[in-house]
Amino acid sequence: MASSTMSARCPRCAAHLVEIHLDQAGRAMVMRSCSTCDSRWWRRDGEDVAFSSILDTVSSTKKVAAARS
Ligand SMILES: [Zn+2]
């Protein structure tokens, strides 16, 4: 078993992606970034997510609170 992580390849330029693992509010977040073409992807709990949807999740509580008033 190799100890090093086999990183994924960029779908745009086929360069190796850098993976950064985070733990955000108990959820496993993985950020994959390509330094060659400056692309970035996020995965949450093993599912691909757009970074904008993460921001929507964060700001949704404010929207709900505003809609009730
Ligand atoms: Zn790339």
N, CA, C, O and the ligand as a Tripos MOL2 file, in Angstrom:
@<TRIPOS>MOLECULE
protein
  277   275    70     0     0
PROTEIN
NO_CHARGES

@<TRIPOS>ATOM
      1 N           0.8460   -1.2070    0.0000 N.3       1 MET1
      2 CA          0.0000    0.0000    0.0000 C.3       1 MET1
      3 C           0.8740    1.2470    0.0000 C.2       1 MET1
      4 O           1.7290    1.4260    0.8680 O.2       1 MET1
      5 N           0.6520    2.0740   -0.9550 N.am      2 ALA2
      6 CA          1.3880    3.3330   -1.0100 C.3       2 ALA2
      7 C           0.7840    4.3300   -0.0310 C.2       2 ALA2
      8 O          -0.4360    4.4630    0.0690 O.2       2 ALA2
      9 N           1.6360    5.0110    0.6690 N.am      3 SER3
     10 CA          1.1410    5.9600    1.6620 C.3       3 SER3
     11 C           0.7310    7.2790    1.0260 C.2       3 SER3
     12 O          -0.0780    8.0210    1.5840 O.2       3 SER3
     13 N           1.2860    7.5650   -0.1320 N.am      4 SER4
     14 CA          0.9470    8.8290   -0.7800 C.3       4 SER4
     15 C          -0.4090    8.7360   -1.4820 C.2       4 SER4
     16 O          -0.7580    7.7010   -2.0480 O.2       4 SER4
     17 N          -1.1470    9.8070   -1.4350 N.am      5 THR5
     18 CA         -2.4630    9.8380   -2.0510 C.3       5 THR5
     19 C          -2.3310   10.0020   -3.5590 C.2       5 THR5
     20 O          -1.6300   10.8900   -4.0420 O.2       5 THR5
     21 N          -3.0220    9.1240   -4.2980 N.am      6 MET6
     22 CA         -3.0450    9.2460   -5.7450 C.3       6 MET6
     23 C          -4.0450   10.3190   -6.1150 C.2       6 MET6
     24 O          -5.2540   10.1040   -6.0320 O.2       6 MET6
     25 N          -3.5600   11.4450   -6.5110 N.am      7 SER7
     26 CA         -4.4510   12.5600   -6.7770 C.3       7 SER7
     27 C          -5.1400   12.4100   -8.1290 C.2       7 SER7
     28 O          -4.6230   11.7710   -9.0450 O.2       7 SER7
     29 N          -6.3010   13.0080   -8.2270 N.am      8 ALA8
     30 CA         -7.0590   12.9630   -9.4650 C.3       8 ALA8
     31 C          -6.4260   13.8710  -10.5120 C.2       8 ALA8
     32 O          -5.5600   14.6980  -10.2260 O.2       8 ALA8
     33 N          -6.8940   13.6780  -11.7160 N.am      9 ARG9
     34 CA         -6.3740   14.4960  -12.8120 C.3       9 ARG9
     35 C          -7.3860   15.5690  -13.1920 C.2       9 ARG9
     36 O          -8.5970   15.3670  -13.1000 O.2       9 ARG9
     37 N          -6.8720   16.6910  -13.6130 N.am     10 CYS10
     38 CA         -7.7310   17.7860  -14.0370 C.3      10 CYS10
     39 C          -8.4320   17.4190  -15.3520 C.2      10 CYS10
     40 O          -7.7710   17.0230  -16.3120 O.2      10 CYS10
     41 N          -9.7650   17.5470  -15.4020 N.am     11 PRO11
     42 CA        -10.4890   17.2270  -16.6360 C.3      11 PRO11
     43 C         -10.1990   18.2110  -17.7650 C.2      11 PRO11
     44 O         -10.4810   17.9250  -18.9290 O.2      11 PRO11
     45 N          -9.6570   19.3310  -17.4360 N.am     12 ARG12
     46 CA         -9.3680   20.3470  -18.4630 C.3      12 ARG12
     47 C          -7.9940   20.1620  -19.0880 C.2      12 ARG12
     48 O          -7.8500   20.1490  -20.3110 O.2      12 ARG12
     49 N          -6.9840   20.0200  -18.2320 N.am     13 CYS13
     50 CA         -5.6180   20.0130  -18.7640 C.3      13 CYS13
     51 C          -4.8490   18.7550  -18.3790 C.2      13 CYS13
     52 O          -3.6780   18.6120  -18.7310 O.2      13 CYS13
     53 N          -5.5080   17.8300  -17.6490 N.am     14 ALA14
     54 CA         -4.9210   16.5360  -17.2910 C.3      14 ALA14
     55 C          -3.7410   16.6420  -16.3420 C.2      14 ALA14
     56 O          -3.0020   15.6740  -16.1620 O.2      14 ALA14
     57 N          -3.5560   17.7910  -15.7400 N.am     15 ALA15
     58 CA         -2.5100   17.9320  -14.7290 C.3      15 ALA15
     59 C          -2.9870   17.3130  -13.4140 C.2      15 ALA15
     60 O          -4.1890   17.1650  -13.1910 O.2      15 ALA15
     61 N          -2.0510   16.9590  -12.5570 N.am     16 HIS16
     62 CA         -2.4250   16.3990  -11.2620 C.3      16 HIS16
     63 C          -3.0550   17.4950  -10.3970 C.2      16 HIS16
     64 O          -2.5840   18.6300  -10.3390 O.2      16 HIS16
     65 N          -4.1430   17.0990   -9.7290 N.am     17 LEU17
     66 CA         -4.8370   18.0510   -8.8690 C.3      17 LEU17
     67 C          -4.2840   17.9890   -7.4500 C.2      17 LEU17
     68 O          -3.8760   16.9320   -6.9680 O.2      17 LEU17
     69 N          -4.2790   19.1150   -6.8130 N.am     18 VAL18
     70 CA         -3.9120   19.1790   -5.4090 C.3      18 VAL18
     71 C          -5.1740   19.0070   -4.5750 C.2      18 VAL18
     72 O          -6.1550   19.7250   -4.7730 O.2      18 VAL18
     73 N          -5.1510   18.0600   -3.6450 N.am     19 GLU19
     74 CA         -6.3160   17.8210   -2.8000 C.3      19 GLU19
     75 C          -6.0750   18.3620   -1.3990 C.2      19 GLU19
     76 O          -5.0520   18.0810   -0.7740 O.2      19 GLU19
     77 N          -7.0190   19.1290   -0.9270 N.am     20 ILE20
     78 CA         -6.9450   19.6430    0.4420 C.3      20 ILE20
     79 C          -8.1720   19.1620    1.1890 C.2      20 ILE20
     80 O          -9.3010   19.4730    0.8100 O.2      20 ILE20
     81 N          -7.9520   18.4060    2.2470 N.am     21 HIS21
     82 CA         -9.0720   17.8530    3.0190 C.3      21 HIS21
     83 C          -9.3840   18.7620    4.2060 C.2      21 HIS21
     84 O          -8.5060   19.1530    4.9740 O.2      21 HIS21
     85 N         -10.6650   19.0760    4.3200 N.am     22 LEU22
     86 CA        -11.1090   19.9440    5.4040 C.3      22 LEU22
     87 C         -12.2410   19.2750    6.1640 C.2      22 LEU22
     88 O         -12.8880   18.3590    5.6570 O.2      22 LEU22
     89 N         -12.4680   19.7280    7.3470 N.am     23 ASP23
     90 CA        -13.6070   19.2560    8.1240 C.3      23 ASP23
     91 C         -14.4310   20.4740    8.5100 C.2      23 ASP23
     92 O         -14.0600   21.2370    9.4020 O.2      23 ASP23
     93 N         -15.5590   20.6440    7.8190 N.am     24 GLN24
     94 CA        -16.3680   21.8410    8.0240 C.3      24 GLN24
     95 C         -17.7030   21.4550    8.6580 C.2      24 GLN24
     96 O         -18.5370   20.8110    8.0210 O.2      24 GLN24
     97 N         -17.8960   21.8470    9.8950 N.am     25 ALA25
     98 CA        -19.1310   21.5630   10.6150 C.3      25 ALA25
     99 C         -19.4450   20.0670   10.6130 C.2      25 ALA25
    100 O         -20.5960   19.6640   10.4430 O.2      25 ALA25
    101 N         -18.4140   19.2550   10.8030 N.am     26 GLY26
    102 CA        -18.6020   17.8180   10.8870 C.3      26 GLY26
    103 C         -18.7340   17.1200    9.5500 C.2      26 GLY26
    104 O         -18.9400   15.9070    9.5140 O.2      26 GLY26
    105 N         -18.6200   17.8530    8.4410 N.am     27 ARG27
    106 CA        -18.7310   17.2570    7.1210 C.3      27 ARG27
    107 C         -17.3570   17.2360    6.4720 C.2      27 ARG27
    108 O         -16.5660   18.1700    6.6020 O.2      27 ARG27
    109 N         -17.1020   16.1390    5.7690 N.am     28 ALA28
    110 CA        -15.8080   15.9730    5.1190 C.3      28 ALA28
    111 C         -15.7910   16.7660    3.8230 C.2      28 ALA28
    112 O         -16.5120   16.4540    2.8750 O.2      28 ALA28
    113 N         -14.9690   17.7830    3.7980 N.am     29 MET29
    114 CA        -14.8510   18.6140    2.6080 C.3      29 MET29
    115 C         -13.5140   18.3420    1.9410 C.2      29 MET29
    116 O         -12.4850   18.2240    2.6070 O.2      29 MET29
    117 N         -13.5420   18.2450    0.6270 N.am     30 VAL30
    118 CA        -12.3050   18.0880   -0.1300 C.3      30 VAL30
    119 C         -12.2630   19.1600   -1.2050 C.2      30 VAL30
    120 O         -13.1750   19.2720   -2.0240 O.2      30 VAL30
    121 N         -11.2110   19.9350   -1.1930 N.am     31 MET31
    122 CA        -11.0270   20.9170   -2.2480 C.3      31 MET31
    123 C          -9.9460   20.4060   -3.1910 C.2      31 MET31
    124 O          -8.8330   20.0920   -2.7690 O.2      31 MET31
    125 N         -10.2920   20.3280   -4.4780 N.am     32 ARG32
    126 CA         -9.3200   19.9570   -5.4930 C.3      32 ARG32
    127 C          -9.0260   21.1810   -6.3310 C.2      32 ARG32
    128 O          -9.9380   21.8180   -6.8590 O.2      32 ARG32
    129 N          -7.7760   21.5000   -6.4500 N.am     33 SER33
    130 CA         -7.4190   22.6600   -7.2580 C.3      33 SER33
    131 C          -6.3360   22.3010   -8.2500 C.2      33 SER33
    132 O          -5.4480   21.4960   -7.9680 O.2      33 SER33
    133 N          -6.4250   22.9090   -9.4070 N.am     34 CYS34
    134 CA         -5.4240   22.7150  -10.4500 C.3      34 CYS34
    135 C          -4.6390   24.0120  -10.5950 C.2      34 CYS34
    136 O          -5.1940   25.0530  -10.9460 O.2      34 CYS34
    137 N          -3.3630   23.9360  -10.3240 N.am     35 SER35
    138 CA         -2.5430   25.1430  -10.4100 C.3      35 SER35
    139 C          -2.1750   25.4690  -11.8460 C.2      35 SER35
    140 O          -1.7000   26.5660  -12.1400 O.2      35 SER35
    141 N          -2.3970   24.5060  -12.7480 N.am     36 THR36
    142 CA         -2.0310   24.7240  -14.1500 C.3      36 THR36
    143 C          -3.0530   25.6050  -14.8630 C.2      36 THR36
    144 O          -2.6870   26.5620  -15.5450 O.2      36 THR36
    145 N          -4.3530   25.2720  -14.6980 N.am     37 CYS37
    146 CA         -5.3730   26.0650  -15.3840 C.3      37 CYS37
    147 C          -6.2510   26.8280  -14.3790 C.2      37 CYS37
    148 O          -7.2610   27.4280  -14.7480 O.2      37 CYS37
    149 N          -5.8430   26.7890  -13.1050 N.am     38 ASP38
    150 CA         -6.4940   27.5880  -12.0710 C.3      38 ASP38
    151 C          -7.9660   27.2220  -11.9010 C.2      38 ASP38
    152 O          -8.8130   28.0920  -11.6990 O.2      38 ASP38
    153 N          -8.2630   25.9180  -11.9840 N.am     39 SER39
    154 CA         -9.6190   25.4490  -11.7460 C.3      39 SER39
    155 C          -9.7280   24.9550  -10.3120 C.2      39 SER39
    156 O          -8.7290   24.6220   -9.6760 O.2      39 SER39
    157 N         -10.9450   24.9130   -9.8200 N.am     40 ARG40
    158 CA        -11.1430   24.4990   -8.4390 C.3      40 ARG40
    159 C         -12.4640   23.7690   -8.3030 C.2      40 ARG40
    160 O         -13.4780   24.2000   -8.8510 O.2      40 ARG40
    161 N         -12.4540   22.6480   -7.5640 N.am     41 TRP41
    162 CA        -13.6710   21.8650   -7.3140 C.3      41 TRP41
    163 C         -13.7720   21.5490   -5.8450 C.2      41 TRP41
    164 O         -12.7750   21.4760   -5.1270 O.2      41 TRP41
    165 N         -15.0120   21.3640   -5.4150 N.am     42 TRP42
    166 CA        -15.2470   20.9810   -4.0250 C.3      42 TRP42
    167 C         -16.0410   19.6920   -3.9860 C.2      42 TRP42
    168 O         -16.9090   19.4540   -4.8260 O.2      42 TRP42
    169 N         -15.7370   18.8720   -3.0130 N.am     43 ARG43
    170 CA        -16.5220   17.6730   -2.7470 C.3      43 ARG43
    171 C         -16.9360   17.6910   -1.2810 C.2      43 ARG43
    172 O         -16.1460   18.0400   -0.4040 O.2      43 ARG43
    173 N         -18.1840   17.3110   -1.0290 N.am     44 ARG44
    174 CA        -18.6750   17.2630    0.3460 C.3      44 ARG44
    175 C         -19.3360   15.9170    0.5700 C.2      44 ARG44
    176 O         -20.2610   15.5370   -0.1490 O.2      44 ARG44
    177 N         -18.8590   15.2050    1.5660 N.am     45 ASP45
    178 CA        -19.3660   13.8570    1.8600 C.3      45 ASP45
    179 C         -19.3040   12.9760    0.6120 C.2      45 ASP45
    180 O         -20.2040   12.1680    0.3800 O.2      45 ASP45
    181 N         -18.2500   13.1260   -0.1910 N.am     46 GLY46
    182 CA        -18.0520   12.2910   -1.3610 C.3      46 GLY46
    183 C         -18.8260   12.7190   -2.5890 C.2      46 GLY46
    184 O         -18.7940   12.0320   -3.6100 O.2      46 GLY46
    185 N         -19.5280   13.8550   -2.5070 N.am     47 GLU47
    186 CA        -20.2990   14.3190   -3.6610 C.3      47 GLU47
    187 C         -19.7240   15.6360   -4.1740 C.2      47 GLU47
    188 O         -19.2960   16.4970   -3.4060 O.2      47 GLU47
    189 N         -19.7290   15.7600   -5.4950 N.am     48 ASP48
    190 CA        -19.2650   17.0050   -6.0870 C.3      48 ASP48
    191 C         -20.2410   18.1290   -5.7850 C.2      48 ASP48
    192 O         -21.4530   17.9760   -5.9400 O.2      48 ASP48
    193 N         -19.7140   19.2270   -5.3650 N.am     49 VAL49
    194 CA        -20.5610   20.3900   -5.1110 C.3      49 VAL49
    195 C         -19.9170   21.6200   -5.7320 C.2      49 VAL49
    196 O         -18.6930   21.7350   -5.7910 O.2      49 VAL49
    197 N         -20.7510   22.5250   -6.1890 N.am     50 ALA50
    198 CA        -20.2360   23.7960   -6.6800 C.3      50 ALA50
    199 C         -19.9440   24.6820   -5.4790 C.2      50 ALA50
    200 O         -20.6730   24.6690   -4.4870 O.2      50 ALA50
    201 N         -18.8830   25.4420   -5.5820 N.am     51 PHE51
    202 CA        -18.5210   26.2810   -4.4480 C.3      51 PHE51
    203 C         -19.6190   27.2850   -4.1300 C.2      51 PHE51
    204 O         -19.8010   27.6670   -2.9740 O.2      51 PHE51
    205 N         -20.3470   27.7130   -5.1530 N.am     52 SER52
    206 CA        -21.4320   28.6790   -4.9390 C.3      52 SER52
    207 C         -22.5370   28.0740   -4.0880 C.2      52 SER52
    208 O         -23.1770   28.7820   -3.3100 O.2      52 SER52
    209 N         -22.7750   26.7380   -4.2300 N.am     53 SER53
    210 CA        -23.8200   26.1050   -3.4360 C.3      53 SER53
    211 C         -23.4330   26.0480   -1.9700 C.2      53 SER53
    212 O         -24.2990   26.0710   -1.0940 O.2      53 SER53
    213 N         -22.1460   25.9750   -1.7000 N.am     54 ILE54
    214 CA        -21.6900   26.0070   -0.3120 C.3      54 ILE54
    215 C         -21.9730   27.3800    0.2800 C.2      54 ILE54
    216 O         -22.3970   27.4950    1.4300 O.2      54 ILE54
    217 N         -21.7400   28.3970   -0.4970 N.am     55 LEU55
    218 CA        -22.0250   29.7570   -0.0330 C.3      55 LEU55
    219 C         -23.5190   29.9390    0.1750 C.2      55 LEU55
    220 O         -23.9390   30.6130    1.1160 O.2      55 LEU55
    221 N         -24.3400   29.3330   -0.7120 N.am     56 ASP56
    222 CA        -25.7940   29.4110   -0.5560 C.3      56 ASP56
    223 C         -26.2340   28.7500    0.7330 C.2      56 ASP56
    224 O         -27.1230   29.2480    1.4230 O.2      56 ASP56
    225 N         -25.6080   27.6230    1.0590 N.am     57 THR57
    226 CA        -25.9490   26.9190    2.2910 C.3      57 THR57
    227 C         -25.6560   27.7840    3.5000 C.2      57 THR57
    228 O         -26.4280   27.8160    4.4590 O.2      57 THR57
    229 N         -24.5540   28.4730    3.4490 N.am     58 VAL58
    230 CA        -24.1600   29.3300    4.5660 C.3      58 VAL58
    231 C         -25.1160   30.5080    4.7050 C.2      58 VAL58
    232 O         -25.4920   30.8880    5.8140 O.2      58 VAL58
    233 N         -25.5060   31.0840    3.5620 N.am     59 SER59
    234 CA        -26.3260   32.2950    3.6070 C.3      59 SER59
    235 C         -27.8160   31.9950    3.6360 C.2      59 SER59
    236 O         -28.6160   32.9170    3.7900 O.2      59 SER59
    237 N         -28.2220   30.7080    3.4920 N.am     60 SER60
    238 CA        -29.6410   30.3840    3.4090 C.3      60 SER60
    239 C         -30.3700   30.6900    4.7130 C.2      60 SER60
    240 O         -31.5510   31.0380    4.6960 O.2      60 SER60
    241 N         -29.6880   30.5650    5.8240 N.am     61 THR61
    242 CA        -30.3410   30.8300    7.1070 C.3      61 THR61
    243 C         -30.7450   32.3000    7.2140 C.2      61 THR61
    244 O         -31.7640   32.6350    7.8180 O.2      61 THR61
    245 N         -29.9360   33.1600    6.6250 N.am     62 LYS62
    246 CA        -30.2740   34.5890    6.6510 C.3      62 LYS62
    247 C         -31.4820   34.8620    5.7680 C.2      62 LYS62
    248 O         -32.3420   35.6770    6.1000 O.2      62 LYS62
    249 N         -31.5330   34.1390    4.5960 N.am     63 LYS63
    250 CA        -32.6550   34.3480    3.6840 C.3      63 LYS63
    251 C         -33.9650   33.8970    4.3250 C.2      63 LYS63
    252 O         -34.9870   34.5710    4.1990 O.2      63 LYS63
    253 N         -33.9310   32.7550    5.0130 N.am     64 VAL64
    254 CA        -35.1330   32.2330    5.6680 C.3      64 VAL64
    255 C         -35.6010   33.2100    6.7400 C.2      64 VAL64
    256 O         -36.7950   33.4820    6.8670 O.2      64 VAL64
    257 N         -34.6600   33.7300    7.5020 N.am     65 ALA65
    258 CA        -35.0100   34.6640    8.5560 C.3      65 ALA65
    259 C         -35.6130   35.9340    7.9770 C.2      65 ALA65
    260 O         -36.5300   36.5180    8.5560 O.2      65 ALA65
    261 N         -35.0920   36.3560    6.8300 N.am     66 ALA66
    262 CA        -35.6050   37.5740    6.2160 C.3      66 ALA66
    263 C         -36.9930   37.3560    5.6330 C.2      66 ALA66
    264 O         -37.8270   38.2620    5.6510 O.2      66 ALA66
    265 N         -37.2490   36.1370    5.1090 N.am     67 ALA67
    266 CA        -38.5430   35.8410    4.4810 C.3      67 ALA67
    267 C         -39.6540   35.7770    5.5150 C.2      67 ALA67
    268 O         -40.8100   36.0700    5.2070 O.2      67 ALA67
    269 N         -39.3160   35.4000    6.7290 N.am     68 ARG68
    270 CA        -40.3480   35.2870    7.7760 C.3      68 ARG68
    271 C         -40.8210   36.6420    8.2580 C.2      68 ARG68
    272 O         -41.9700   36.7820    8.6790 O.2      68 ARG68
    273 N         -39.9840   37.6100    8.2070 N.am     69 SER69
    274 CA        -40.3580   38.9190    8.7500 C.3      69 SER69
    275 C         -41.3080   39.6650    7.8280 C.2      69 SER69
    276 O         -41.7190   40.7830    8.1390 O.2      69 SER69
    277 ZN         -6.0770   21.9810  -15.0270 Zn       70 ZN70
@<TRIPOS>BOND
     1     1     2 1
     2     2     3 1
     3     3     4 2
     4     3     5 am
     5     5     6 1
     6     6     7 1
     7     7     8 2
     8     7     9 am
     9     9    10 1
    10    10    11 1
    11    11    12 2
    12    11    13 am
    13    13    14 1
    14    14    15 1
    15    15    16 2
    16    15    17 am
    17    17    18 1
    18    18    19 1
    19    19    20 2
    20    19    21 am
    21    21    22 1
    22    22    23 1
    23    23    24 2
    24    23    25 am
    25    25    26 1
    26    26    27 1
    27    27    28 2
    28    27    29 am
    29    29    30 1
    30    30    31 1
    31    31    32 2
    32    31    33 am
    33    33    34 1
    34    34    35 1
    35    35    36 2
    36    35    37 am
    37    37    38 1
    38    38    39 1
    39    39    40 2
    40    39    41 am
    41    41    42 1
    42    42    43 1
    43    43    44 2
    44    43    45 am
    45    45    46 1
    46    46    47 1
    47    47    48 2
    48    47    49 am
    49    49    50 1
    50    50    51 1
    51    51    52 2
    52    51    53 am
    53    53    54 1
    54    54    55 1
    55    55    56 2
    56    55    57 am
    57    57    58 1
    58    58    59 1
    59    59    60 2
    60    59    61 am
    61    61    62 1
    62    62    63 1
    63    63    64 2
    64    63    65 am
    65    65    66 1
    66    66    67 1
    67    67    68 2
    68    67    69 am
    69    69    70 1
    70    70    71 1
    71    71    72 2
    72    71    73 am
    73    73    74 1
    74    74    75 1
    75    75    76 2
    76    75    77 am
    77    77    78 1
    78    78    79 1
    79    79    80 2
    80    79    81 am
    81    81    82 1
    82    82    83 1
    83    83    84 2
    84    83    85 am
    85    85    86 1
    86    86    87 1
    87    87    88 2
    88    87    89 am
    89    89    90 1
    90    90    91 1
    91    91    92 2
    92    91    93 am
    93    93    94 1
    94    94    95 1
    95    95    96 2
    96    95    97 am
    97    97    98 1
    98    98    99 1
    99    99   100 2
   100    99   101 am
   101   101   102 1
   102   102   103 1
   103   103   104 2
   104   103   105 am
   105   105   106 1
   106   106   107 1
   107   107   108 2
   108   107   109 am
   109   109   110 1
   110   110   111 1
   111   111   112 2
   112   111   113 am
   113   113   114 1
   114   114   115 1
   115   115   116 2
   116   115   117 am
   117   117   118 1
   118   118   119 1
   119   119   120 2
   120   119   121 am
   121   121   122 1
   122   122   123 1
   123   123   124 2
   124   123   125 am
   125   125   126 1
   126   126   127 1
   127   127   128 2
   128   127   129 am
   129   129   130 1
   130   130   131 1
   131   131   132 2
   132   131   133 am
   133   133   134 1
   134   134   135 1
   135   135   136 2
   136   135   137 am
   137   137   138 1
   138   138   139 1
   139   139   140 2
   140   139   141 am
   141   141   142 1
   142   142   143 1
   143   143   144 2
   144   143   145 am
   145   145   146 1
   146   146   147 1
   147   147   148 2
   148   147   149 am
   149   149   150 1
   150   150   151 1
   151   151   152 2
   152   151   153 am
   153   153   154 1
   154   154   155 1
   155   155   156 2
   156   155   157 am
   157   157   158 1
   158   158   159 1
   159   159   160 2
   160   159   161 am
   161   161   162 1
   162   162   163 1
   163   163   164 2
   164   163   165 am
   165   165   166 1
   166   166   167 1
   167   167   168 2
   168   167   169 am
   169   169   170 1
   170   170   171 1
   171   171   172 2
   172   171   173 am
   173   173   174 1
   174   174   175 1
   175   175   176 2
   176   175   177 am
   177   177   178 1
   178   178   179 1
   179   179   180 2
   180   179   181 am
   181   181   182 1
   182   182   183 1
   183   183   184 2
   184   183   185 am
   185   185   186 1
   186   186   187 1
   187   187   188 2
   188   187   189 am
   189   189   190 1
   190   190   191 1
   191   191   192 2
   192   191   193 am
   193   193   194 1
   194   194   195 1
   195   195   196 2
   196   195   197 am
   197   197   198 1
   198   198   199 1
   199   199   200 2
   200   199   201 am
   201   201   202 1
   202   202   203 1
   203   203   204 2
   204   203   205 am
   205   205   206 1
   206   206   207 1
   207   207   208 2
   208   207   209 am
   209   209   210 1
   210   210   211 1
   211   211   212 2
   212   211   213 am
   213   213   214 1
   214   214   215 1
   215   215   216 2
   216   215   217 am
   217   217   218 1
   218   218   219 1
   219   219   220 2
   220   219   221 am
   221   221   222 1
   222   222   223 1
   223   223   224 2
   224   223   225 am
   225   225   226 1
   226   226   227 1
   227   227   228 2
   228   227   229 am
   229   229   230 1
   230   230   231 1
   231   231   232 2
   232   231   233 am
   233   233   234 1
   234   234   235 1
   235   235   236 2
   236   235   237 am
   237   237   238 1
   238   238   239 1
   239   239   240 2
   240   239   241 am
   241   241   242 1
   242   242   243 1
   243   243   244 2
   244   243   245 am
   245   245   246 1
   246   246   247 1
   247   247   248 2
   248   247   249 am
   249   249   250 1
   250   250   251 1
   251   251   252 2
   252   251   253 am
   253   253   254 1
   254   254   255 1
   255   255   256 2
   256   255   257 am
   257   257   258 1
   258   258   259 1
   259   259   260 2
   260   259   261 am
   261   261   262 1
   262   262   263 1
   263   263   264 2
   264   263   265 am
   265   265   266 1
   266   266   267 1
   267   267   268 2
   268   267   269 am
   269   269   270 1
   270   270   271 1
   271   271   272 2
   272   271   273 am
   273   273   274 1
   274   274   275 1
   275   275   276 2
@<TRIPOS>SUBSTRUCTURE
     1 MET1         2 RESIDUE 1 A MET
     2 ALA2         6 RESIDUE 1 A ALA
     3 SER3        10 RESIDUE 1 A SER
     4 SER4        14 RESIDUE 1 A SER
     5 THR5        18 RESIDUE 1 A THR
     6 MET6        22 RESIDUE 1 A MET
     7 SER7        26 RESIDUE 1 A SER
     8 ALA8        30 RESIDUE 1 A ALA
     9 ARG9        34 RESIDUE 1 A ARG
    10 CYS10       38 RESIDUE 1 A CYS
    11 PRO11       42 RESIDUE 1 A PRO
    12 ARG12       46 RESIDUE 1 A ARG
    13 CYS13       50 RESIDUE 1 A CYS
    14 ALA14       54 RESIDUE 1 A ALA
    15 ALA15       58 RESIDUE 1 A ALA
    16 HIS16       62 RESIDUE 1 A HIS
    17 LEU17       66 RESIDUE 1 A LEU
    18 VAL18       70 RESIDUE 1 A VAL
    19 GLU19       74 RESIDUE 1 A GLU
    20 ILE20       78 RESIDUE 1 A ILE
    21 HIS21       82 RESIDUE 1 A HIS
    22 LEU22       86 RESIDUE 1 A LEU
    23 ASP23       90 RESIDUE 1 A ASP
    24 GLN24       94 RESIDUE 1 A GLN
    25 ALA25       98 RESIDUE 1 A ALA
    26 GLY26      102 RESIDUE 1 A GLY
    27 ARG27      106 RESIDUE 1 A ARG
    28 ALA28      110 RESIDUE 1 A ALA
    29 MET29      114 RESIDUE 1 A MET
    30 VAL30      118 RESIDUE 1 A VAL
    31 MET31      122 RESIDUE 1 A MET
    32 ARG32      126 RESIDUE 1 A ARG
    33 SER33      130 RESIDUE 1 A SER
    34 CYS34      134 RESIDUE 1 A CYS
    35 SER35      138 RESIDUE 1 A SER
    36 THR36      142 RESIDUE 1 A THR
    37 CYS37      146 RESIDUE 1 A CYS
    38 ASP38      150 RESIDUE 1 A ASP
    39 SER39      154 RESIDUE 1 A SER
    40 ARG40      158 RESIDUE 1 A ARG
    41 TRP41      162 RESIDUE 1 A TRP
    42 TRP42      166 RESIDUE 1 A TRP
    43 ARG43      170 RESIDUE 1 A ARG
    44 ARG44      174 RESIDUE 1 A ARG
    45 ASP45      178 RESIDUE 1 A ASP
    46 GLY46      182 RESIDUE 1 A GLY
    47 GLU47      186 RESIDUE 1 A GLU
    48 ASP48      190 RESIDUE 1 A ASP
    49 VAL49      194 RESIDUE 1 A VAL
    50 ALA50      198 RESIDUE 1 A ALA
    51 PHE51      202 RESIDUE 1 A PHE
    52 SER52      206 RESIDUE 1 A SER
    53 SER53      210 RESIDUE 1 A SER
    54 ILE54      214 RESIDUE 1 A ILE
    55 LEU55      218 RESIDUE 1 A LEU
    56 ASP56      222 RESIDUE 1 A ASP
    57 THR57      226 RESIDUE 1 A THR
    58 VAL58      230 RESIDUE 1 A VAL
    59 SER59      234 RESIDUE 1 A SER
    60 SER60      238 RESIDUE 1 A SER
    61 THR61      242 RESIDUE 1 A THR
    62 LYS62      246 RESIDUE 1 A LYS
    63 LYS63      250 RESIDUE 1 A LYS
    64 VAL64      254 RESIDUE 1 A VAL
    65 ALA65      258 RESIDUE 1 A ALA
    66 ALA66      262 RESIDUE 1 A ALA
    67 ALA67      266 RESIDUE 1 A ALA
    68 ARG68      270 RESIDUE 1 A ARG
    69 SER69      274 RESIDUE 1 A SER
    70 ZN70       277 GROUP 0 **** ****
